[in-house]
Amino acid sequence: MADWPSQARIEAVTDEGDLEEVYETERHLLYVACTRARDHLLVTGVEPSSEFLDDLIGGAGKRT
């Protein structure tokens, strides 16, 4: 199972700004994956959960 974001990718970052870019890219990839669902989206996971899923769950039930 892959860690999100990749631990190797985080460790390769040498600048705080680059680290923020890694996290924003990973968050965007999750958003794109979730918005591809047409009718239903089932998200499952294990502990510890991804901080990106916390963002997603925080918006559960909200419609825009």
Phi, psi and omega in degrees: 000136182276142172274143179239121351286165182301129180301321179297322180293320178294315182294335181282346182285133180247352184232139180301322178296322177293323179297318178298322178295321177300312181295319179295322178296314180296319178298319179295319179298320177296316179301313180298316179299318182290325182281353175284340180295131182273308186247320184219152176223124177245120179245126177237164180189182179231167177274143355284142181281161179288141176297336178289326176291329175301320177297317181294314181294325179300334180262004182298136178087350179269137177241139178247000000 
